[in-house]
Amino acid sequence: MGWRVAFIAGLVLAPVLWLLFGALPAIQIDAGYPLLIAAGLIVGVSTRYGAGCTSGHGVCGLSRLSPRSLVATLAFMGSGFATVFVVRHLIGG
């Protein structure tokens, strides 16, 4: 029970403590609702298809030495590397 209270207290108190030392950063989302909805659906389907999220496989799965999590993490990282390469070097973004 104690860790749950500490977790909720941290969620509430962190922004308050931040305000003591400076202004909160401005929230800016450079995408419309259709794109945000599509992105959310893709993430949800991919998480279900991949049997977990990237951080779940990368942190918890690898610490358990799970072969499935190792393959999943390598696939996530490889996809990310390939995407950055294509966007920066082939498309010219």
Phi and psi restraints in degrees (range 20) as a CNS / XPLOR table:
assign (resid 1 and name C) (resid 2 and name N)
       (resid 2 and name CA) (resid 2 and name C) 1.0 -61.6 20.0 2
assign (resid 2 and name N) (resid 2 and name CA)
       (resid 2 and name C) (resid 3 and name N) 1.0 -41.5 20.0 2
assign (resid 2 and name C) (resid 3 and name N)
       (resid 3 and name CA) (resid 3 and name C) 1.0 -68.3 20.0 2
assign (resid 3 and name N) (resid 3 and name CA)
       (resid 3 and name C) (resid 4 and name N) 1.0 -30.4 20.0 2
assign (resid 3 and name C) (resid 4 and name N)
       (resid 4 and name CA) (resid 4 and name C) 1.0 -67.3 20.0 2
assign (resid 4 and name N) (resid 4 and name CA)
       (resid 4 and name C) (resid 5 and name N) 1.0 -42.4 20.0 2
assign (resid 4 and name C) (resid 5 and name N)
       (resid 5 and name CA) (resid 5 and name C) 1.0 -64.4 20.0 2
assign (resid 5 and name N) (resid 5 and name CA)
       (resid 5 and name C) (resid 6 and name N) 1.0 -42.9 20.0 2
assign (resid 5 and name C) (resid 6 and name N)
       (resid 6 and name CA) (resid 6 and name C) 1.0 -62.9 20.0 2
assign (resid 6 and name N) (resid 6 and name CA)
       (resid 6 and name C) (resid 7 and name N) 1.0 -38.5 20.0 2
assign (resid 6 and name C) (resid 7 and name N)
       (resid 7 and name CA) (resid 7 and name C) 1.0 -63.6 20.0 2
assign (resid 7 and name N) (resid 7 and name CA)
       (resid 7 and name C) (resid 8 and name N) 1.0 -49.4 20.0 2
assign (resid 7 and name C) (resid 8 and name N)
       (resid 8 and name CA) (resid 8 and name C) 1.0 -64.1 20.0 2
assign (resid 8 and name N) (resid 8 and name CA)
       (resid 8 and name C) (resid 9 and name N) 1.0 -41.0 20.0 2
assign (resid 8 and name C) (resid 9 and name N)
       (resid 9 and name CA) (resid 9 and name C) 1.0 -61.7 20.0 2
assign (resid 9 and name N) (resid 9 and name CA)
       (resid 9 and name C) (resid 10 and name N) 1.0 -39.8 20.0 2
assign (resid 9 and name C) (resid 10 and name N)
       (resid 10 and name CA) (resid 10 and name C) 1.0 -64.3 20.0 2
assign (resid 10 and name N) (resid 10 and name CA)
       (resid 10 and name C) (resid 11 and name N) 1.0 -39.6 20.0 2
assign (resid 10 and name C) (resid 11 and name N)
       (resid 11 and name CA) (resid 11 and name C) 1.0 -62.5 20.0 2
assign (resid 11 and name N) (resid 11 and name CA)
       (resid 11 and name C) (resid 12 and name N) 1.0 -37.6 20.0 2
assign (resid 11 and name C) (resid 12 and name N)
       (resid 12 and name CA) (resid 12 and name C) 1.0 -81.0 20.0 2
assign (resid 12 and name N) (resid 12 and name CA)
       (resid 12 and name C) (resid 13 and name N) 1.0 -42.0 20.0 2
assign (resid 12 and name C) (resid 13 and name N)
       (resid 13 and name CA) (resid 13 and name C) 1.0 -81.6 20.0 2
assign (resid 13 and name N) (resid 13 and name CA)
       (resid 13 and name C) (resid 14 and name N) 1.0 -24.2 20.0 2
assign (resid 13 and name C) (resid 14 and name N)
       (resid 14 and name CA) (resid 14 and name C) 1.0 -59.2 20.0 2
assign (resid 14 and name N) (resid 14 and name CA)
       (resid 14 and name C) (resid 15 and name N) 1.0 -48.8 20.0 2
assign (resid 14 and name C) (resid 15 and name N)
       (resid 15 and name CA) (resid 15 and name C) 1.0 -64.9 20.0 2
assign (resid 15 and name N) (resid 15 and name CA)
       (resid 15 and name C) (resid 16 and name N) 1.0 -34.2 20.0 2
assign (resid 15 and name C) (resid 16 and name N)
       (resid 16 and name CA) (resid 16 and name C) 1.0 -64.1 20.0 2
assign (resid 16 and name N) (resid 16 and name CA)
       (resid 16 and name C) (resid 17 and name N) 1.0 -45.3 20.0 2
assign (resid 16 and name C) (resid 17 and name N)
       (resid 17 and name CA) (resid 17 and name C) 1.0 -64.5 20.0 2
assign (resid 17 and name N) (resid 17 and name CA)
       (resid 17 and name C) (resid 18 and name N) 1.0 -37.1 20.0 2
assign (resid 17 and name C) (resid 18 and name N)
       (resid 18 and name CA) (resid 18 and name C) 1.0 -60.6 20.0 2
assign (resid 18 and name N) (resid 18 and name CA)
       (resid 18 and name C) (resid 19 and name N) 1.0 -42.5 20.0 2
assign (resid 18 and name C) (resid 19 and name N)
       (resid 19 and name CA) (resid 19 and name C) 1.0 -62.6 20.0 2
assign (resid 19 and name N) (resid 19 and name CA)
       (resid 19 and name C) (resid 20 and name N) 1.0 -25.5 20.0 2
assign (resid 19 and name C) (resid 20 and name N)
       (resid 20 and name CA) (resid 20 and name C) 1.0 -66.5 20.0 2
assign (resid 20 and name N) (resid 20 and name CA)
       (resid 20 and name C) (resid 21 and name N) 1.0 -26.8 20.0 2
assign (resid 20 and name C) (resid 21 and name N)
       (resid 21 and name CA) (resid 21 and name C) 1.0 -109.4 20.0 2
assign (resid 21 and name N) (resid 21 and name CA)
       (resid 21 and name C) (resid 22 and name N) 1.0 -7.6 20.0 2
assign (resid 21 and name C) (resid 22 and name N)
       (resid 22 and name CA) (resid 22 and name C) 1.0 169.2 20.0 2
assign (resid 22 and name N) (resid 22 and name CA)
       (resid 22 and name C) (resid 23 and name N) 1.0 175.2 20.0 2
assign (resid 22 and name C) (resid 23 and name N)
       (resid 23 and name CA) (resid 23 and name C) 1.0 -77.5 20.0 2
assign (resid 23 and name N) (resid 23 and name CA)
       (resid 23 and name C) (resid 24 and name N) 1.0 149.6 20.0 2
assign (resid 23 and name C) (resid 24 and name N)
       (resid 24 and name CA) (resid 24 and name C) 1.0 -67.0 20.0 2
assign (resid 24 and name N) (resid 24 and name CA)
       (resid 24 and name C) (resid 25 and name N) 1.0 145.5 20.0 2
assign (resid 24 and name C) (resid 25 and name N)
       (resid 25 and name CA) (resid 25 and name C) 1.0 -65.9 20.0 2
assign (resid 25 and name N) (resid 25 and name CA)
       (resid 25 and name C) (resid 26 and name N) 1.0 148.5 20.0 2
assign (resid 25 and name C) (resid 26 and name N)
       (resid 26 and name CA) (resid 26 and name C) 1.0 -69.0 20.0 2
assign (resid 26 and name N) (resid 26 and name CA)
       (resid 26 and name C) (resid 27 and name N) 1.0 141.6 20.0 2
assign (resid 26 and name C) (resid 27 and name N)
       (resid 27 and name CA) (resid 27 and name C) 1.0 -90.5 20.0 2
assign (resid 27 and name N) (resid 27 and name CA)
       (resid 27 and name C) (resid 28 and name N) 1.0 124.3 20.0 2
assign (resid 27 and name C) (resid 28 and name N)
       (resid 28 and name CA) (resid 28 and name C) 1.0 -138.7 20.0 2
assign (resid 28 and name N) (resid 28 and name CA)
       (resid 28 and name C) (resid 29 and name N) 1.0 121.5 20.0 2
assign (resid 28 and name C) (resid 29 and name N)
       (resid 29 and name CA) (resid 29 and name C) 1.0 -118.7 20.0 2
assign (resid 29 and name N) (resid 29 and name CA)
       (resid 29 and name C) (resid 30 and name N) 1.0 115.9 20.0 2
assign (resid 29 and name C) (resid 30 and name N)
       (resid 30 and name CA) (resid 30 and name C) 1.0 -95.4 20.0 2
assign (resid 30 and name N) (resid 30 and name CA)
       (resid 30 and name C) (resid 31 and name N) 1.0 48.5 20.0 2
assign (resid 30 and name C) (resid 31 and name N)
       (resid 31 and name CA) (resid 31 and name C) 1.0 -150.6 20.0 2
assign (resid 31 and name N) (resid 31 and name CA)
       (resid 31 and name C) (resid 32 and name N) 1.0 152.5 20.0 2
assign (resid 31 and name C) (resid 32 and name N)
       (resid 32 and name CA) (resid 32 and name C) 1.0 -86.6 20.0 2
assign (resid 32 and name N) (resid 32 and name CA)
       (resid 32 and name C) (resid 33 and name N) 1.0 171.5 20.0 2
assign (resid 32 and name C) (resid 33 and name N)
       (resid 33 and name CA) (resid 33 and name C) 1.0 -60.8 20.0 2
assign (resid 33 and name N) (resid 33 and name CA)
       (resid 33 and name C) (resid 34 and name N) 1.0 -41.1 20.0 2
assign (resid 33 and name C) (resid 34 and name N)
       (resid 34 and name CA) (resid 34 and name C) 1.0 -59.0 20.0 2
assign (resid 34 and name N) (resid 34 and name CA)
       (resid 34 and name C) (resid 35 and name N) 1.0 -41.7 20.0 2
assign (resid 34 and name C) (resid 35 and name N)
       (resid 35 and name CA) (resid 35 and name C) 1.0 -67.4 20.0 2
assign (resid 35 and name N) (resid 35 and name CA)
       (resid 35 and name C) (resid 36 and name N) 1.0 -40.8 20.0 2
assign (resid 35 and name C) (resid 36 and name N)
       (resid 36 and name CA) (resid 36 and name C) 1.0 -64.7 20.0 2
assign (resid 36 and name N) (resid 36 and name CA)
       (resid 36 and name C) (resid 37 and name N) 1.0 -40.2 20.0 2
assign (resid 36 and name C) (resid 37 and name N)
       (resid 37 and name CA) (resid 37 and name C) 1.0 -65.6 20.0 2
assign (resid 37 and name N) (resid 37 and name CA)
       (resid 37 and name C) (resid 38 and name N) 1.0 -45.2 20.0 2
assign (resid 37 and name C) (resid 38 and name N)
       (resid 38 and name CA) (resid 38 and name C) 1.0 -61.0 20.0 2
assign (resid 38 and name N) (resid 38 and name CA)
       (resid 38 and name C) (resid 39 and name N) 1.0 -43.2 20.0 2
assign (resid 38 and name C) (resid 39 and name N)
       (resid 39 and name CA) (resid 39 and name C) 1.0 -62.9 20.0 2
assign (resid 39 and name N) (resid 39 and name CA)
       (resid 39 and name C) (resid 40 and name N) 1.0 -41.8 20.0 2
assign (resid 39 and name C) (resid 40 and name N)
       (resid 40 and name CA) (resid 40 and name C) 1.0 -63.0 20.0 2
assign (resid 40 and name N) (resid 40 and name CA)
       (resid 40 and name C) (resid 41 and name N) 1.0 -41.3 20.0 2
assign (resid 40 and name C) (resid 41 and name N)
       (resid 41 and name CA) (resid 41 and name C) 1.0 -65.5 20.0 2
assign (resid 41 and name N) (resid 41 and name CA)
       (resid 41 and name C) (resid 42 and name N) 1.0 -40.9 20.0 2
assign (resid 41 and name C) (resid 42 and name N)
       (resid 42 and name CA) (resid 42 and name C) 1.0 -63.4 20.0 2
assign (resid 42 and name N) (resid 42 and name CA)
       (resid 42 and name C) (resid 43 and name N) 1.0 -43.7 20.0 2
assign (resid 42 and name C) (resid 43 and name N)
       (resid 43 and name CA) (resid 43 and name C) 1.0 -63.1 20.0 2
assign (resid 43 and name N) (resid 43 and name CA)
       (resid 43 and name C) (resid 44 and name N) 1.0 -44.0 20.0 2
assign (resid 43 and name C) (resid 44 and name N)
       (resid 44 and name CA) (resid 44 and name C) 1.0 -63.0 20.0 2
assign (resid 44 and name N) (resid 44 and name CA)
       (resid 44 and name C) (resid 45 and name N) 1.0 -46.1 20.0 2
assign (resid 44 and name C) (resid 45 and name N)
       (resid 45 and name CA) (resid 45 and name C) 1.0 -65.4 20.0 2
assign (resid 45 and name N) (resid 45 and name CA)
       (resid 45 and name C) (resid 46 and name N) 1.0 -41.8 20.0 2
assign (resid 45 and name C) (resid 46 and name N)
       (resid 46 and name CA) (resid 46 and name C) 1.0 -65.9 20.0 2
assign (resid 46 and name N) (resid 46 and name CA)
       (resid 46 and name C) (resid 47 and name N) 1.0 -37.7 20.0 2
assign (resid 46 and name C) (resid 47 and name N)
       (resid 47 and name CA) (resid 47 and name C) 1.0 -64.2 20.0 2
assign (resid 47 and name N) (resid 47 and name CA)
       (resid 47 and name C) (resid 48 and name N) 1.0 -41.4 20.0 2
assign (resid 47 and name C) (resid 48 and name N)
       (resid 48 and name CA) (resid 48 and name C) 1.0 -66.9 20.0 2
assign (resid 48 and name N) (resid 48 and name CA)
       (resid 48 and name C) (resid 49 and name N) 1.0 -45.3 20.0 2
assign (resid 48 and name C) (resid 49 and name N)
       (resid 49 and name CA) (resid 49 and name C) 1.0 -65.4 20.0 2
assign (resid 49 and name N) (resid 49 and name CA)
       (resid 49 and name C) (resid 50 and name N) 1.0 -37.5 20.0 2
assign (resid 49 and name C) (resid 50 and name N)
       (resid 50 and name CA) (resid 50 and name C) 1.0 -85.8 20.0 2
assign (resid 50 and name N) (resid 50 and name CA)
       (resid 50 and name C) (resid 51 and name N) 1.0 3.8 20.0 2
assign (resid 50 and name C) (resid 51 and name N)
       (resid 51 and name CA) (resid 51 and name C) 1.0 58.1 20.0 2
assign (resid 51 and name N) (resid 51 and name CA)
       (resid 51 and name C) (resid 52 and name N) 1.0 37.3 20.0 2
assign (resid 51 and name C) (resid 52 and name N)
       (resid 52 and name CA) (resid 52 and name C) 1.0 145.6 20.0 2
assign (resid 52 and name N) (resid 52 and name CA)
       (resid 52 and name C) (resid 53 and name N) 1.0 168.6 20.0 2
assign (resid 52 and name C) (resid 53 and name N)
       (resid 53 and name CA) (resid 53 and name C) 1.0 -92.3 20.0 2
assign (resid 53 and name N) (resid 53 and name CA)
       (resid 53 and name C) (resid 54 and name N) 1.0 170.1 20.0 2
assign (resid 53 and name C) (resid 54 and name N)
       (resid 54 and name CA) (resid 54 and name C) 1.0 -61.0 20.0 2
assign (resid 54 and name N) (resid 54 and name CA)
       (resid 54 and name C) (resid 55 and name N) 1.0 -44.1 20.0 2
assign (resid 54 and name C) (resid 55 and name N)
       (resid 55 and name CA) (resid 55 and name C) 1.0 -70.7 20.0 2
assign (resid 55 and name N) (resid 55 and name CA)
       (resid 55 and name C) (resid 56 and name N) 1.0 -33.1 20.0 2
assign (resid 55 and name C) (resid 56 and name N)
       (resid 56 and name CA) (resid 56 and name C) 1.0 -63.5 20.0 2
assign (resid 56 and name N) (resid 56 and name CA)
       (resid 56 and name C) (resid 57 and name N) 1.0 -46.0 20.0 2
assign (resid 56 and name C) (resid 57 and name N)
       (resid 57 and name CA) (resid 57 and name C) 1.0 -69.5 20.0 2
assign (resid 57 and name N) (resid 57 and name CA)
       (resid 57 and name C) (resid 58 and name N) 1.0 -44.7 20.0 2
assign (resid 57 and name C) (resid 58 and name N)
       (resid 58 and name CA) (resid 58 and name C) 1.0 -68.9 20.0 2
assign (resid 58 and name N) (resid 58 and name CA)
       (resid 58 and name C) (resid 59 and name N) 1.0 -37.8 20.0 2
assign (resid 58 and name C) (resid 59 and name N)
       (resid 59 and name CA) (resid 59 and name C) 1.0 -94.5 20.0 2
assign (resid 59 and name N) (resid 59 and name CA)
       (resid 59 and name C) (resid 60 and name N) 1.0 -60.6 20.0 2
assign (resid 59 and name C) (resid 60 and name N)
       (resid 60 and name CA) (resid 60 and name C) 1.0 -75.2 20.0 2
assign (resid 60 and name N) (resid 60 and name CA)
       (resid 60 and name C) (resid 61 and name N) 1.0 -44.9 20.0 2
assign (resid 60 and name C) (resid 61 and name N)
       (resid 61 and name CA) (resid 61 and name C) 1.0 -65.4 20.0 2
assign (resid 61 and name N) (resid 61 and name CA)
       (resid 61 and name C) (resid 62 and name N) 1.0 -44.1 20.0 2
assign (resid 61 and name C) (resid 62 and name N)
       (resid 62 and name CA) (resid 62 and name C) 1.0 -67.8 20.0 2
assign (resid 62 and name N) (resid 62 and name CA)
       (resid 62 and name C) (resid 63 and name N) 1.0 -34.8 20.0 2
assign (resid 62 and name C) (resid 63 and name N)
       (resid 63 and name CA) (resid 63 and name C) 1.0 -67.8 20.0 2
assign (resid 63 and name N) (resid 63 and name CA)
       (resid 63 and name C) (resid 64 and name N) 1.0 -23.8 20.0 2
assign (resid 63 and name C) (resid 64 and name N)
       (resid 64 and name CA) (resid 64 and name C) 1.0 -88.5 20.0 2
assign (resid 64 and name N) (resid 64 and name CA)
       (resid 64 and name C) (resid 65 and name N) 1.0 0.9 20.0 2
assign (resid 64 and name C) (resid 65 and name N)
       (resid 65 and name CA) (resid 65 and name C) 1.0 60.1 20.0 2
assign (resid 65 and name N) (resid 65 and name CA)
       (resid 65 and name C) (resid 66 and name N) 1.0 38.5 20.0 2
assign (resid 65 and name C) (resid 66 and name N)
       (resid 66 and name CA) (resid 66 and name C) 1.0 -78.0 20.0 2
assign (resid 66 and name N) (resid 66 and name CA)
       (resid 66 and name C) (resid 67 and name N) 1.0 121.0 20.0 2
assign (resid 66 and name C) (resid 67 and name N)
       (resid 67 and name CA) (resid 67 and name C) 1.0 -60.3 20.0 2
assign (resid 67 and name N) (resid 67 and name CA)
       (resid 67 and name C) (resid 68 and name N) 1.0 -38.3 20.0 2
assign (resid 67 and name C) (resid 68 and name N)
       (resid 68 and name CA) (resid 68 and name C) 1.0 -62.7 20.0 2
assign (resid 68 and name N) (resid 68 and name CA)
       (resid 68 and name C) (resid 69 and name N) 1.0 -40.1 20.0 2
assign (resid 68 and name C) (resid 69 and name N)
       (resid 69 and name CA) (resid 69 and name C) 1.0 -69.8 20.0 2
assign (resid 69 and name N) (resid 69 and name CA)
       (resid 69 and name C) (resid 70 and name N) 1.0 -33.4 20.0 2
assign (resid 69 and name C) (resid 70 and name N)
       (resid 70 and name CA) (resid 70 and name C) 1.0 -64.1 20.0 2
assign (resid 70 and name N) (resid 70 and name CA)
       (resid 70 and name C) (resid 71 and name N) 1.0 -46.1 20.0 2
assign (resid 70 and name C) (resid 71 and name N)
       (resid 71 and name CA) (resid 71 and name C) 1.0 -64.0 20.0 2
assign (resid 71 and name N) (resid 71 and name CA)
       (resid 71 and name C) (resid 72 and name N) 1.0 -42.8 20.0 2
assign (resid 71 and name C) (resid 72 and name N)
       (resid 72 and name CA) (resid 72 and name C) 1.0 -63.1 20.0 2
assign (resid 72 and name N) (resid 72 and name CA)
       (resid 72 and name C) (resid 73 and name N) 1.0 -44.7 20.0 2
assign (resid 72 and name C) (resid 73 and name N)
       (resid 73 and name CA) (resid 73 and name C) 1.0 -64.5 20.0 2
assign (resid 73 and name N) (resid 73 and name CA)
       (resid 73 and name C) (resid 74 and name N) 1.0 -40.8 20.0 2
assign (resid 73 and name C) (resid 74 and name N)
       (resid 74 and name CA) (resid 74 and name C) 1.0 -62.8 20.0 2
assign (resid 74 and name N) (resid 74 and name CA)
       (resid 74 and name C) (resid 75 and name N) 1.0 -38.4 20.0 2
assign (resid 74 and name C) (resid 75 and name N)
       (resid 75 and name CA) (resid 75 and name C) 1.0 -66.5 20.0 2
assign (resid 75 and name N) (resid 75 and name CA)
       (resid 75 and name C) (resid 76 and name N) 1.0 -42.7 20.0 2
assign (resid 75 and name C) (resid 76 and name N)
       (resid 76 and name CA) (resid 76 and name C) 1.0 -61.4 20.0 2
assign (resid 76 and name N) (resid 76 and name CA)
       (resid 76 and name C) (resid 77 and name N) 1.0 -48.8 20.0 2
assign (resid 76 and name C) (resid 77 and name N)
       (resid 77 and name CA) (resid 77 and name C) 1.0 -65.4 20.0 2
assign (resid 77 and name N) (resid 77 and name CA)
       (resid 77 and name C) (resid 78 and name N) 1.0 -43.7 20.0 2
assign (resid 77 and name C) (resid 78 and name N)
       (resid 78 and name CA) (resid 78 and name C) 1.0 -61.1 20.0 2
assign (resid 78 and name N) (resid 78 and name CA)
       (resid 78 and name C) (resid 79 and name N) 1.0 -41.5 20.0 2
assign (resid 78 and name C) (resid 79 and name N)
       (resid 79 and name CA) (resid 79 and name C) 1.0 -63.9 20.0 2
assign (resid 79 and name N) (resid 79 and name CA)
       (resid 79 and name C) (resid 80 and name N) 1.0 -40.8 20.0 2
assign (resid 79 and name C) (resid 80 and name N)
       (resid 80 and name CA) (resid 80 and name C) 1.0 -64.1 20.0 2
assign (resid 80 and name N) (resid 80 and name CA)
       (resid 80 and name C) (resid 81 and name N) 1.0 -45.6 20.0 2
assign (resid 80 and name C) (resid 81 and name N)
       (resid 81 and name CA) (resid 81 and name C) 1.0 -60.3 20.0 2
assign (resid 81 and name N) (resid 81 and name CA)
       (resid 81 and name C) (resid 82 and name N) 1.0 -44.9 20.0 2
assign (resid 81 and name C) (resid 82 and name N)
       (resid 82 and name CA) (resid 82 and name C) 1.0 -64.1 20.0 2
assign (resid 82 and name N) (resid 82 and name CA)
       (resid 82 and name C) (resid 83 and name N) 1.0 -40.4 20.0 2
assign (resid 82 and name C) (resid 83 and name N)
       (resid 83 and name CA) (resid 83 and name C) 1.0 -63.3 20.0 2
assign (resid 83 and name N) (resid 83 and name CA)
       (resid 83 and name C) (resid 84 and name N) 1.0 -45.7 20.0 2
assign (resid 83 and name C) (resid 84 and name N)
       (resid 84 and name CA) (resid 84 and name C) 1.0 -62.7 20.0 2
assign (resid 84 and name N) (resid 84 and name CA)
       (resid 84 and name C) (resid 85 and name N) 1.0 -41.5 20.0 2
assign (resid 84 and name C) (resid 85 and name N)
       (resid 85 and name CA) (resid 85 and name C) 1.0 -61.6 20.0 2
assign (resid 85 and name N) (resid 85 and name CA)
       (resid 85 and name C) (resid 86 and name N) 1.0 -47.4 20.0 2
assign (resid 85 and name C) (resid 86 and name N)
       (resid 86 and name CA) (resid 86 and name C) 1.0 -63.6 20.0 2
assign (resid 86 and name N) (resid 86 and name CA)
       (resid 86 and name C) (resid 87 and name N) 1.0 -46.3 20.0 2
assign (resid 86 and name C) (resid 87 and name N)
       (resid 87 and name CA) (resid 87 and name C) 1.0 -66.5 20.0 2
assign (resid 87 and name N) (resid 87 and name CA)
       (resid 87 and name C) (resid 88 and name N) 1.0 -43.1 20.0 2
assign (resid 87 and name C) (resid 88 and name N)
       (resid 88 and name CA) (resid 88 and name C) 1.0 -82.5 20.0 2
assign (resid 88 and name N) (resid 88 and name CA)
       (resid 88 and name C) (resid 89 and name N) 1.0 -35.0 20.0 2
assign (resid 88 and name C) (resid 89 and name N)
       (resid 89 and name CA) (resid 89 and name C) 1.0 -108.7 20.0 2
assign (resid 89 and name N) (resid 89 and name CA)
       (resid 89 and name C) (resid 90 and name N) 1.0 -31.0 20.0 2
assign (resid 89 and name C) (resid 90 and name N)
       (resid 90 and name CA) (resid 90 and name C) 1.0 -96.6 20.0 2
assign (resid 90 and name N) (resid 90 and name CA)
       (resid 90 and name C) (resid 91 and name N) 1.0 -41.7 20.0 2
assign (resid 90 and name C) (resid 91 and name N)
       (resid 91 and name CA) (resid 91 and name C) 1.0 -84.8 20.0 2
assign (resid 91 and name N) (resid 91 and name CA)
       (resid 91 and name C) (resid 92 and name N) 1.0 -34.0 20.0 2
assign (resid 91 and name C) (resid 92 and name N)
       (resid 92 and name CA) (resid 92 and name C) 1.0 89.6 20.0 2
assign (resid 92 and name N) (resid 92 and name CA)
       (resid 92 and name C) (resid 93 and name N) 1.0 32.4 20.0 2
